Amino acid sequence: MQKHKVTQDTNSLLDTYAKNMAFFKDHMPAMYDCINNRDMQRLRIEFNEHEKLDIFDGGFRLYKGDAEQYAIDEANAFLAQFAPGARIHTIVPPHINMYEGGRFGFVHMNNTVTKLMTEIPRQEDSYVMRDYYALCVVFGVGAGLHIQHLIDNKDIHHLIIVENDIEHFIASCYITAWHVLIPKFRINEGRTVNIIITGKDNTHEVFVLLWNQIITLAPKFPLTAIYYNHRKNRFYDEVIKKIQQEFTVFISAWGNYDDEINQLNHGLHNLKNKAGFLPIKGVFSEAELEKPVVIVGGGPSLDARHEWIEAIRDDIILISAGSSIRSLMHYGLKPDMHMELESDFNTVTMFEFIGKDYTYDIPVIAPIQISPLAMDFFKTKKLFFKDSSAQIDLFNTQRTHPIIPHATPTCTNTALATMLYYGFKNVFLIGMDFSYKQIKKSHAAGSIYFDENAPEVVKHAMELKDKDARMHVKDMYGNDSLTDPIYFTALKRIENCLREYNWANVYNLSMGMDIAGTKIIHNRDEAMQVLNNIDHNKTSNQQIITRLFYTDKTIIGDDEIKLSLNNLYEYISITANTIKEVLNKVDGTRDSLERAIAIIIYINEQKLNSGNYLYYFIRGAIWHYMYIGYAHINTLNSEDDIRRAIDMWRNDVIEYFEEMKQHYLTITSRELDHSDPWLYKSIYEKVPE
């Protein structure tokens, strides 16, 4: 590669800066607007008596008198650490029966994994570093010379540069020829570069800005991502740790086609049944929003807190979330309303086990994809749209129905997100532990999951859950506890939710992991004192129920539904054709595979960026199949094995998305009534297709 000469005098610095600014103005206007007419107030660039360049931060010399040599030494150390043949450990590659289930998508994906593992088995679960970097995140711009040295000496497919101090980037614009380096990254060659100037001193804020960018590069993130921390900055070390902690959360949020088509089937049933929707936020008065809300999850702390609920029952809105409704029944309590999220048939099984005598007069709130059979257990019911859902652009094109963010992945997330969406100011959390001391005591007493008379489908779900990887964590008291991916994901999503709704008073009366953004309440006296300080006596529970459940909303009509289904079919067809066209250009080499995956992901991300929520219907299918091939192939050493694996995987991907089109038409063109066999099977069970 062509090497770039470091500027040696003031005139060269000014010339480099002018060329960079002209480039930004023409090609990166947002960057130009960010730095134009801004001067360095704290940093200064100087040459010493040996004509060596350095940057001073106040009186502190950043590069020991020679910025160029510092950059070369540091970058060479990084290149040596991640040299060709080295192995990195991020996320374990797919294994046989990882995609366990009897439906179209999982069967297809599991067959592909099985073929790859059988015919071209891998020896290790780590990934081989090649003579290029698939994805490199550089923290800290400094003078930019270390980045220049990296690009000069390594083929980098995706480069993300993070800088939280704009003065450093301004300084680099005098020293580093960004106008030469950036054009090297062309998306038609499968290469991208992104520069994130944060201006933030909070590690979480920097993490969020980076996270929103890096996840668009799945599955290269997290599989083959590497991280370069310039000058070993402790601030960036914390950001890197947060990124690595979120790997499992990210993978678990991908979704999959089987789940999407199942949820769509439920949504179509609910619309045919003329189910109504919640009102848009803004229906409550300020006084009504003072009413204390207690959200109950099914965690073991409910066993120690249920008497608290009994003592304050008449002063609160009591909300059960998911399986906690069975535990409340066990303790002789009845919620004012119930929140559901899960679209799987296991939810129906739980309500059958509880019985309609208990559930029928409890109002229920659930997303549009809830099973209609589950909704039959409640007389009064309302639907909403969760964010990041294709059904928003299918059935809520005019945005006349509520879209509630942060409502996944568990029912407790749904309950908290809904109450904060409407603006309730005082929320108490009980049984939301997200950790447990023993696997067999992960839920409160009365839970269906540990009832010896529970249905077999529920027992099977717990058997699958028992296979989940456990993580050792500390609870809020510093005691050793266990958690698993779904709980950990739910906790992190709640923390993100609370950052957005930071005006609310959210009190944690649970006894598990600490939830950042909540105020911990340790004892009953403290809880009573907080409750007594809230002015809420003028608002009755019935007022709240009336606002939510007895506001008429328009019903989505049959013609609109039919048009929407046709639009989604066109979207699936276009996506399938695009994937086929791109993959047919793959020649069996790693480079062509990297390029193809980059282009496929980029094309689909652009659809999301244009506001097309239909993207979410097929995103999980794309990410999972890219992950299957990309992960397995990057564990292999032999070029012949790699070529065979690419060919095998490519053919399966093309076949999968072609067959998906017909599968979608078959499922969405059926007559819908309560005899639909899809309504009576768990997502893991085979159904007529």
KEVEXVEX-310078 format. One line per 10 residues: number of its first residue (from 0); for each residue x, z, y of C-alpha. Coordinates in pm, 1 decimal. Each point is the difference from the previous one (the first is absolute). Last residue first. Layout:
N
NUM) X,Z,Y; ...
//
This chain:
689
688) -4698.0,670.8,-2549.5; -174.4,243.1,-231.4; 169.6,337.7,55.4; 321.6,156.7,-133.1; 60.8,359.7,98.6; 259.5,127.4,248.1; -232.7,-36.1,300.5; -245.1,225.4,-181.5; -310.4,-168.9,-137.6; -372.1,32.1,64.3
678) -39.1,-195.3,324.3; 182.5,-302.3,-139.0; -270.7,-34.4,-266.5; -253.4,-113.2,266.0; -334.1,132.5,-130.9; -59.6,176.0,331.5; -51.1,-332.0,176.8; 213.0,-283.5,133.1; -42.7,-363.0,-99.6; 344.9,-145.9,-45.7
668) 181.6,-229.6,245.6; 257.7,254.1,119.4; 153.8,71.8,-340.9; 29.8,-359.4,-118.4; 126.3,-129.8,332.5; 273.0,266.7,13.0; 113.7,-76.7,-354.7; 16.7,-369.4,82.1; 231.8,63.8,295.2; 201.2,263.5,-187.3
658) 89.6,-253.9,-268.0; 207.9,-195.7,250.3; 157.7,319.1,132.1; 107.1,111.8,-344.9; 119.6,-343.4,-117.1; 233.0,-32.4,299.5; 136.9,349.7,-58.0; 46.5,-58.2,-373.7; 195.3,-321.1,54.5; 224.4,170.5,253.8
648) 71.9,295.4,-232.2; 118.0,-213.6,-289.8; 208.2,-226.9,221.5; 157.0,293.6,185.1; 76.6,183.2,-324.8; 168.9,-305.1,-150.2; 214.5,-53.3,311.0; 96.3,367.8,17.4; 92.8,9.7,-366.8; 224.4,-303.2,50.3
638) 158.2,156.5,308.5; 79.8,311.0,-204.9; -2.8,325.2,195.3; -364.0,113.3,-9.1; -156.3,294.7,185.7; -94.7,-222.1,294.2; -207.8,-221.9,-228.5; -217.4,288.3,-113.9; -71.5,126.2,350.1; -68.9,-340.7,155.7
628) -227.3,-112.0,-280.0; -227.8,301.1,-25.7; 23.1,82.1,372.3; -116.1,-349.4,99.6; -292.6,45.3,-238.2; -85.5,340.5,147.9; 37.4,-113.2,361.0; -216.5,-306.9,-44.0; -280.5,175.7,-187.2; 6.6,287.2,248.3
618) -28.3,-238.7,295.0; -300.3,-188.1,-142.6; -299.8,185.0,138.4; 202.5,149.6,285.2; 58.2,-343.1,153.4; -374.1,-35.3,49.1; 66.1,223.0,302.7; 97.8,-303.4,208.7; 113.3,130.0,339.0; 264.3,-263.8,78.7
608) 265.9,247.8,-107.9; -169.4,17.1,-339.2; 28.7,-376.1,-41.4; 361.1,16.2,114.7; 67.3,256.2,-272.0; -120.4,-254.4,-256.5; 240.9,-269.2,112.8; 289.0,246.1,23.1; -54.7,138.2,-350.5; -1.4,-347.4,-153.0
598) 301.6,-111.0,206.3; 211.3,302.9,-90.7; -92.8,-30.6,-367.5; 103.0,-365.8,-3.5; 331.9,60.3,176.7; 103.1,281.5,-231.8; -94.1,-210.6,-304.0; 194.7,-299.7,131.5; 305.8,220.2,50.2; -28.6,155.6,-343.6
588) 7.9,-342.2,-161.9; -265.2,-144.8,-228.9; -84.0,-300.4,216.4; -287.1,150.0,199.2; -178.4,-286.7,175.1; -306.9,35.0,-222.3; -20.7,358.3,123.3; -82.7,-107.9,356.3; -272.2,-247.8,-93.6; -156.7,232.2,-255.9
578) -4.7,290.8,244.0; -160.7,-218.2,265.7; -263.2,-128.0,-241.6; -91.5,352.8,-107.2; -22.9,113.9,364.3; -220.4,-293.7,95.3; -225.5,63.5,-297.4; -27.6,375.1,67.2; -91.2,-64.6,365.0; -254.2,-265.2,-96.6
568) -157.7,245.8,-243.9; -10.6,262.2,275.4; -184.5,-237.4,231.4; -251.7,-81.7,-272.3; -68.1,370.5,-51.5; -54.5,43.0,374.2; -249.9,-285.9,14.8; -200.1,150.9,-286.6; -1.5,345.8,161.8; -112.2,-139.2,334.0
558) -284.8,-185.6,-167.5; -105.2,313.6,-192.2; -27.0,220.3,309.0; 201.9,304.1,106.7; -242.8,281.7,88.1; -23.9,126.3,356.5; 54.1,370.2,65.9; -253.9,277.8,48.1; 139.6,340.0,93.6; -130.0,259.4,-242.3
548) 313.9,84.8,-193.9; 270.6,88.9,247.0; -189.9,134.4,299.7; -261.5,167.6,-217.7; 261.0,179.1,-213.2; 171.7,140.3,309.4; -326.5,124.3,148.0; -96.1,145.6,-338.1; 310.3,217.8,-1.2; -119.2,162.0,319.8
538) 188.9,-11.2,328.1; -57.7,271.4,260.2; 219.9,257.0,-175.2; 319.7,-204.0,24.4; 234.6,176.0,240.9; 315.9,44.7,-210.5; 178.7,333.1,43.6; -190.7,157.0,-288.5; 137.4,-263.0,-238.5; 360.9,75.0,92.8
528) -56.3,374.3,-47.0; -176.2,-55.6,-332.2; 291.5,-205.5,-132.3; 252.5,263.6,107.6; -201.5,268.6,-173.9; -19.9,-210.1,-316.1; 372.1,-48.0,-41.0; 280.4,-254.0,25.8; -123.1,-257.6,249.4; 247.1,-285.2,47.9
518) -42.9,-220.1,306.3; 5.6,-367.9,-91.2; 217.7,-283.4,132.6; 240.8,-4.9,-292.1; -181.3,95.7,-319.6; 190.8,274.3,-185.0; -30.3,-30.4,-375.0; -240.9,222.6,-190.1; -204.9,303.3,104.3; -297.5,-150.5,182.7
508) -139.7,149.5,320.5; 157.9,-272.5,212.4; -153.0,-10.3,347.5; -46.7,-326.1,190.6; -58.3,35.1,373.4; -40.9,-356.4,125.5; 191.6,-157.8,291.0; 267.9,-135.2,-234.7; -238.9,-260.2,-141.3; 264.7,-270.3,-50.1
498) 259.7,246.6,-126.6; -264.8,159.3,-217.8; -62.1,-328.4,-182.4; 370.4,-44.4,-72.9; 9.5,352.7,-145.0; -307.1,-79.0,-207.9; 168.1,-314.9,-132.0; 308.0,201.0,-97.8; -211.9,251.3,-191.3; -197.4,-270.7,-180.4
488) 321.2,-173.6,-107.0; 143.6,323.1,-137.4; -322.6,66.3,-186.8; -5.5,-352.0,-146.4; 369.3,8.1,-91.1; 4.6,338.3,-175.2; 56.0,357.0,112.4; 154.5,307.8,-154.0; 74.2,335.9,155.2; 287.5,241.2,60.4
478) -83.5,264.7,259.0; 102.4,-25.9,365.1; -325.6,140.8,136.4; -132.1,-338.3,115.6; 64.9,-142.4,-346.6; 337.9,-130.8,-105.0; 44.4,-324.1,-192.3; 95.6,-123.4,-346.3; -129.9,-350.7,-62.5; -196.8,-106.6,-304.7
468) -2.0,-354.1,-136.8; -344.0,-102.5,-115.1; -66.1,10.1,-374.6; -236.0,296.0,39.7; -213.1,-220.9,224.7; -57.6,-238.7,-289.1; -113.7,289.1,-217.8; -217.6,120.5,287.5; -172.0,-339.0,15.7; -48.8,13.2,-376.3
458) -171.5,337.2,31.0; -229.8,-147.6,262.8; -86.7,-295.1,-224.9; -59.0,242.0,-287.8; -273.0,184.9,187.0; 68.8,363.2,96.4; -111.0,265.1,-249.2; 338.0,176.6,-5.0; -16.2,20.5,379.8; 344.2,-47.7,151.7
448) -62.7,-314.4,201.9; -360.3,92.6,76.4; 124.3,271.9,232.9; -179.5,331.9,-36.7; 304.8,201.9,92.8; 224.9,-172.0,252.7; 233.0,-287.8,-84.7; 371.7,-39.0,-82.3; -17.9,282.2,-251.9; 95.1,-185.8,-317.5
438) 301.5,-154.3,173.8; 123.0,345.1,105.2; 107.8,132.8,341.1; -196.7,-248.4,206.9; 44.9,-241.6,287.3; -213.4,-207.8,237.5; -161.1,327.3,112.4; -319.6,-127.4,164.1; -221.7,267.1,-150.6; -112.9,111.9,345.5
428) 50.6,-186.4,330.0; -161.3,116.2,325.3; -93.2,-242.0,279.7; -68.6,88.0,362.8; -16.9,-287.1,249.8; -241.0,-244.5,-162.8; 58.7,-340.0,159.3; -195.7,-248.5,-210.5; 320.1,-149.8,-142.8; 129.8,354.6,-55.0
418) -291.1,78.2,-231.5; 38.6,-328.6,-185.7; 377.8,28.7,-41.9; -30.8,354.0,-137.1; -264.3,-95.5,-255.7; 166.7,-322.4,-109.1; 343.2,160.6,-36.5; -162.4,267.1,-215.4; -154.3,-279.2,-207.0; 344.3,-134.4,-86.5
408) 213.5,-303.8,95.7; -132.3,-68.7,262.8; -219.2,49.5,308.6; 282.7,-29.6,258.7; -208.3,-233.3,219.0; -381.2,-14.1,8.7; -157.9,-335.8,77.6; -354.4,69.2,120.3; -263.8,-274.5,-3.6; -69.0,-254.3,275.3
398) 350.0,-148.7,-32.1; -145.0,-353.6,35.5; 173.0,-116.6,-318.3; -112.1,302.4,-196.4; -86.4,-154.9,-337.1; 295.3,-209.0,-113.9; 248.8,75.1,274.3; -37.8,374.3,-53.9; -31.7,-55.9,-375.4; 368.0,-95.2,-11.5
388) 91.1,365.1,52.3; 291.2,145.6,195.8; -239.8,239.4,175.0; -284.5,160.9,-191.0; -342.7,-144.4,65.4; -293.3,242.2,10.8; -303.9,81.7,-212.0; -286.0,245.3,32.2; -210.6,190.3,-250.7; -310.2,219.5,-22.5
378) -162.3,26.5,-343.3; 318.8,53.4,-193.8; 75.6,-58.0,-369.3; -71.7,-371.2,41.4; 313.7,-27.3,218.0; 215.3,44.1,-309.0; -178.7,-288.3,-170.7; 63.6,-213.2,307.7; 373.6,49.6,-62.8; 184.1,47.1,329.5
368) 140.4,-316.3,158.5; -191.0,45.5,327.6; 183.6,325.0,75.0; -175.2,332.9,-67.3; -211.6,261.8,178.2; -249.5,213.7,-195.0; -296.4,214.3,105.1; -66.1,285.3,-248.4; -364.1,0.0,-120.8; 78.0,-182.1,-324.1
358) 321.5,176.7,-100.3; -110.0,317.9,-178.3; -302.8,-120.7,-193.3; 173.6,-335.5,-42.1; 240.9,136.1,-254.7; 359.2,124.2,4.9; 109.0,-197.3,-308.6; -182.7,-311.7,115.1; 165.9,46.5,338.1; 344.3,11.0,-163.4
348) -72.1,-306.1,-212.2; -96.5,-195.7,309.0; 333.3,89.1,160.1; 182.2,-99.7,-319.4; -150.8,-346.6,47.9; 269.9,-74.7,259.4; -82.4,-57.5,364.9; 157.7,325.5,116.4; -71.6,95.7,358.2; -267.9,265.2,15.9
338) -97.8,252.8,265.7; -281.5,252.8,-50.6; -225.6,159.3,258.3; -137.7,339.6,92.4; 176.8,143.5,-302.8; -159.6,224.2,-263.8; 166.6,318.0,-124.2; -67.2,183.9,-327.1; 368.3,33.5,-95.3; -20.7,-256.1,-280.8
328) -194.8,-233.2,228.0; 286.6,21.4,248.1; 236.1,-87.2,-286.5; -209.0,-305.0,-94.0; -8.4,-119.8,363.6; 379.5,34.8,8.5; 21.1,-319.7,-208.7; -25.5,-224.5,304.5; -8.2,170.7,338.5; -255.9,271.7,71.9
318) -95.8,57.0,362.1; -129.4,325.8,145.3; -115.4,-11.3,362.8; 54.3,353.6,119.0; -163.1,315.6,134.4; -250.1,73.1,-279.7; 266.6,-13.7,-273.1; 241.9,241.0,169.6; 11.7,273.9,-266.2; -68.7,-237.1,-291.0
308) 288.3,-222.5,110.4; 234.5,295.8,7.0; -114.2,88.4,-352.6; 107.2,-347.0,-113.9; 356.3,56.8,122.1; 197.9,126.8,-299.1; -142.6,-244.5,-252.7; 6.7,-273.1,264.4; 378.0,36.9,-1.6; 7.1,-192.9,-330.0
298) -64.8,-339.0,163.2; -337.6,-175.1,-13.1; -26.2,-75.8,369.4; -236.1,170.7,240.1; -41.1,-106.6,362.3; -130.3,269.5,234.2; -133.2,-126.5,333.3; -44.9,229.4,300.1; -252.7,-128.8,258.6; 183.4,-75.6,325.3
288) -96.4,-367.1,-33.6; -362.7,90.4,58.4; 82.8,139.1,344.0; 186.1,-316.3,99.2; -300.6,-208.5,-101.9; 4.3,-209.9,-316.6; -85.4,-369.2,-42.2; 331.5,-132.3,132.5; 133.4,-144.8,-325.3; -185.2,-300.3,-144.0
278) -296.4,99.3,-215.1; 29.8,29.8,-378.1; -117.3,-294.0,-205.2; -315.0,-69.1,-200.0; -34.9,-111.0,-361.1; -232.1,-294.2,-40.5; 27.7,2.0,-382.1; 138.1,-353.7,22.6; 266.2,135.0,234.6; 92.0,273.6,-246.2
268) 18.8,-248.2,-289.2; 223.9,-233.8,201.1; 225.9,290.2,89.7; 29.6,104.0,-362.1; 107.5,-351.6,-100.8; 248.3,-2.0,287.1; 145.9,328.9,-122.2; 45.8,-145.0,-348.7; 158.1,-313.2,146.9; 241.5,214.1,204.0
258) 85.3,236.4,-286.5; 79.2,-283.0,-237.8; 196.1,-180.9,274.6; 239.1,285.7,67.2; 66.4,271.4,258.4; 334.7,34.4,172.8; -40.0,363.4,102.5; 176.5,153.6,-301.0; 314.2,-200.9,73.7; 20.1,133.8,354.9
248) -54.0,363.6,-87.7; 269.5,-22.2,-267.4; 255.1,-137.7,246.8; -99.7,241.1,280.2; 280.0,252.1,-53.7; 257.7,-278.5,39.4; -130.3,-90.3,345.3; -6.0,365.8,104.5; 361.0,43.5,-113.0; 104.3,-308.3,198.1
238) -165.9,140.0,312.8; 182.7,330.2,-45.0; 334.3,-178.4,-36.9; -87.8,-193.1,317.1; 3.6,321.5,204.1; 320.0,112.4,-171.5; 186.5,-312.5,119.8; 269.6,-101.8,-243.6; 173.2,-220.4,262.8; -226.9,-289.6,-100.2
228) -236.8,89.3,-284.1; -24.6,-300.0,-233.5; -293.3,4.9,-241.9; -59.2,-204.9,-314.5; -327.5,-156.1,-118.6; -7.5,-150.7,-349.8; -318.7,144.6,-149.0; -166.7,166.7,300.2; -47.5,-237.6,164.6; 81.7,-328.3,-160.1
218) -351.2,42.7,-140.1; -118.3,12.4,272.7; 142.2,-136.6,327.2; -302.9,82.6,215.9; 66.2,363.3,-88.7; 311.1,-8.3,220.1; -179.2,-63.6,326.4; -268.4,266.6,-4.7; 256.2,240.0,-144.9; 246.9,-62.3,282.3
208) -249.0,92.4,271.3; -129.8,292.1,-207.2; 351.1,134.7,-70.5; 93.1,-16.3,368.4; -308.3,205.2,83.8; 77.1,242.7,-281.6; 360.5,45.5,111.2; -104.3,95.7,353.1; 239.1,-110.2,274.5; -177.6,-330.8,63.0
198) 116.4,-296.7,209.8; -84.9,-211.5,-303.3; 194.6,-324.3,23.5; -76.6,-170.8,-330.4; 194.0,-320.6,-61.9; -131.4,-225.0,-274.2; 187.5,-266.7,-192.5; -141.3,-233.4,-262.7; 132.7,-227.9,-272.2; -187.0,-190.2,-271.7
188) 146.0,-336.6,95.8; -325.3,-105.9,167.3; 10.0,343.3,164.2; 318.7,-79.1,187.7; 256.9,272.7,71.4; 317.2,-161.7,139.2; -181.9,-30.2,334.2; 58.1,376.4,53.7; 380.7,-8.8,-12.0; 78.3,-257.4,269.3
178) -229.9,120.9,277.7; 84.1,353.7,-107.7; 359.2,-62.5,110.7; 120.1,360.7,5.4; 182.5,161.7,293.3; -216.4,-11.2,312.0; -327.5,14.3,-196.4; 143.4,291.1,-196.2; -4.7,216.7,313.4; -371.1,-75.0,50.3
168) -61.1,93.7,-364.5; 180.1,328.5,46.5; -192.9,68.5,319.6; -327.9,-44.6,-190.5; 61.6,310.6,-207.6; -216.0,16.2,-315.1; 169.6,-292.1,-172.8; -110.1,-152.2,-329.6; 125.8,-334.6,-132.8; -183.3,-166.0,-288.1
158) 178.3,-277.0,-188.5; -156.7,-205.4,-275.0; 197.0,-260.4,-193.9; 350.4,123.5,78.5; 288.7,-225.3,-106.7; 301.5,223.1,48.8; 325.4,-24.8,193.4; -94.0,-135.9,342.4; -339.4,172.3,-8.0; 162.9,334.0,-75.0
148) 266.9,-48.2,267.7; -265.6,-80.8,261.4; -193.8,308.4,-99.4; 313.8,212.1,35.5; 62.0,-160.6,339.8; -342.3,85.6,141.8; 155.8,226.8,262.6; -208.6,289.5,-125.3; -295.8,-151.3,-182.0; -105.8,302.6,-204.2
138) -176.9,-1.1,-332.7; 56.3,-316.2,-201.5; -259.2,-85.4,-264.2; 119.8,-249.6,-259.9; -229.1,-200.8,-223.8; 99.7,-258.3,-261.0; 370.1,52.5,60.9; 215.0,-281.7,-137.6; 273.9,-25.6,-263.6; -231.1,190.9,-230.6
128) -63.7,371.4,-40.4; -151.1,67.4,-342.1; -314.4,212.1,-17.8; -48.8,312.4,-211.5; -222.6,31.3,-305.7; 275.0,-94.8,-244.2; 43.4,-222.2,-304.2; -272.1,-250.5,77.6; -182.5,-188.1,-272.1; -38.1,-378.5,20.8
118) -245.9,-89.5,-276.3; -171.1,334.3,-51.9; 22.8,151.7,350.1; -92.9,-326.3,168.7; -283.5,-71.4,-240.6; -137.3,354.9,29.1; 13.3,-7.2,381.0; -190.1,-330.3,2.9; -261.3,124.3,-246.0; -40.9,317.3,207.6
108) -68.8,-209.4,307.7; -269.3,-208.8,-169.1; -169.4,297.1,-164.4; 9.8,192.3,328.5; -158.6,-282.4,194.9; -280.5,-94.8,-239.4; -112.3,339.8,-119.5; 92.3,210.2,-301.7; 238.8,249.2,153.3; 358.0,121.4,-7.9
98) 223.0,-165.1,257.7; 298.0,224.7,-77.3; -65.1,-103.1,-357.8; 347.5,-153.5,-36.2; 228.6,101.8,286.2; 6.6,-94.2,365.8; 332.2,61.1,180.5; 86.1,356.3,112.6; 3.9,35.2,379.5; 327.0,58.3,188.0
88) 326.5,19.6,-193.9; 285.9,-225.1,112.6; 261.8,-173.9,-211.9; 333.7,-143.9,102.7; 76.5,-345.8,-137.7; 58.7,-161.5,338.3; 117.7,260.0,253.9; -231.9,258.8,151.2; 258.3,273.8,61.2; 267.3,-255.6,87.0
78) -224.2,-167.9,257.5; -73.3,339.5,156.3; 370.2,84.6,24.0; 63.7,-344.6,147.2; -269.4,63.9,263.9; 164.6,326.0,109.6; 351.4,-143.9,15.4; -108.8,-316.2,180.8; -217.6,187.3,248.7; 275.0,249.6,84.8
68) 245.8,-288.4,40.3; -229.2,-173.2,249.0; -92.3,313.4,193.1; 362.7,96.8,65.8; 64.4,313.1,208.4; -128.7,255.2,-248.0; -338.8,-174.9,-26.8; -256.2,220.4,176.9; 215.8,144.4,281.9; -176.9,302.4,149.4
58) 13.8,61.5,374.1; -355.6,-114.6,63.5; -61.9,-227.9,-296.2; 301.3,-229.4,20.1; 14.0,-333.4,-180.1; 331.5,-152.5,-107.4; 186.7,-330.4,32.8; 370.3,-44.1,-65.3; 197.5,-172.1,271.4; 305.9,211.4,-87.3
48) -29.5,188.8,330.5; -357.1,86.2,-87.6; -309.7,-214.0,46.2; -325.2,166.8,106.1; -373.9,-18.0,-69.2; -220.8,268.7,154.7; -286.9,206.9,-134.8; -219.1,245.0,191.7; -189.5,-203.3,256.3; 16.9,-342.0,-164.3
38) -204.3,-247.3,197.8; -347.7,-139.6,-59.0; -100.2,-318.9,181.9; -98.0,-169.0,-327.8; 23.5,231.1,-301.0; -354.6,27.0,-136.7; -130.9,-320.1,159.3; 271.4,-196.7,-176.9; -76.8,167.1,-331.5; -368.0,-91.2,35.4
28) 101.1,-354.0,98.3; 196.9,-60.7,-321.1; 67.2,-376.8,-12.4; 30.6,-131.6,355.0; 61.3,323.0,193.3; 202.4,148.0,-282.7; 233.0,-300.2,-8.1; 50.2,2.3,377.6; 71.1,372.8,-16.6; 257.8,-47.1,-274.0
18) 173.5,-280.5,189.3; 17.2,210.7,316.1; 135.0,303.1,-187.4; 268.8,-204.7,-172.1; 109.4,-147.3,335.3; 12.4,344.3,162.1; 216.0,136.7,-279.9; 226.0,-304.1,9.8; 50.2,49.5,372.5; 89.0,365.8,-56.1
8) 272.0,-72.2,-253.9; 72.5,-21.9,-372.8; -329.2,-98.5,-165.3; 16.1,31.9,-378.8; 44.6,-327.1,-185.3; -269.6,-99.7,-243.3; 94.6,-103.0,-352.0; -154.5,-309.6,-158.5; -103.0,55.9,-359.7
//
